[in-house]
């Protein structure tokens, strides 16, 4: 259920609250374990500052978002992102 709410939150808030350009200071749906993320392929991701949040992995792109849920924004395997 948390996964559904996370998806809706990002769809409704967009860039204004950080979904498009990274993450807001107050992360949506914090977690301590994978089970906290409610399934549906969401994972509990650890950021470099040790905060955790539920994330749905996809292929990493140069878009200011941690698409692959490894805690690092825009770390594409094909090279660096030019912005």
Secondary structure, DSSP 8 states (H G I E B T S, - for coil): -HHHHHHHHHHHHGGGGTSSSS--SS-SS--SSGGGGTSTTEEEEE-TTS-EEEEE-----SSSS-TT-SS-TT--TTS----
